[in-house]
Amino acid sequence: MTELVTDPLLRRALLEVVILGLACGPLGVWVLHERRAFAAESLSHAMLPGLVLAALAGVPLLLGAVGGIVLAAVLVAVAARDARVGGDTAVAVVVTALFGLGVVLALRPDVPARLGEILFGDPLGATAGDVALAALLCGGVLVALALGARSLRLAAFDPQAAPSLGTRPGRVGVALLVVLAITIAAAAQGLGSLLLVALLLAPAAAAIRASDRLGTQLRLAAALGAGCGVAGLELSRSLDVAAGPAIALAACAAYVVVAVVRPGGSGRGAGLRRAPIDGLTGSR
């Protein structure tokens, strides 16, 4: 365990996964309360062509991730304008097409030997610059969530009353998707396009199952996200397995443990709840 701190390579990987876990956990709580889990899964898969093209061009994967997400968002917006298609259908068609394109590009003979990093992540390959950039992006995500906490609470728990209190749920949903896209782009290199959703949603789902208090859910999700990153990295080191999948397994294992310990949820019904809004209704 001490090697994670003493070895420079492992120390950089440790910093990256802890930073990503601290940001992904709380964001995942809002994603689940807003019922945007499908959007998170879709964005992570839709950016695959951008990641592959970045690998082919020899540019940072972060640029490819951002490009892939922007392309997916534009295509979804265009497809969803057709009322006969609808938003969910547009997302499904666009994501399937882009993921298929990414696989085709990834199977080209001239693709460099970075496909595993693209699909499953490689936190051990993180440089000091990667860690600094991840810290900057994830810090921005946490600041955005803190500043938008009131609007997020209203949109998630009382969307009917939100407009009368100065909050438009539609705009809040779009803003949440933007923050989600930034987080996915930041996590792409460390966790890969196929596995990063595990760290985003599994700790959050465990936290929501463990408590019915929003503040507790957010703090617990952050702690679980960071802890799962550390546990997965140690599992990778001990068993000599890939770090990205090990972190994803640790995150899913955390949810399973909570589900076993609290099979009925937090005591007020399993799953997501339209509970009182902390700080707005006087509940604590």
Buried (B, 14 or more C-beta within 10 A) or exposed (E): EEEBEEEEEBBBBBBBBBBBBBBBBBBBBBBBBBEBBEBBBBBBBBBBBBBBBBBBEEEBBBBBBBBBBBBBBEBBEEBBEEEEBEEEEBBBBBBEBBBEBBEEBBEEEEBEEBBEBBBBBBBBBBEEEBBEBBBEBBEBBBEBBEEBBBBBBBBBBBBEEBEEEEBBBEEBBEBBBEBBBBBBBBBBBBBBBBBBBBBBBBBBBBBBBBBBBBEBBBBBBBBBBBBBBBBBBBBBBEEEEBBBBBBBBBBBBBBEEBBEEBEEBBEEEBEBBEBBBBEBEEEE
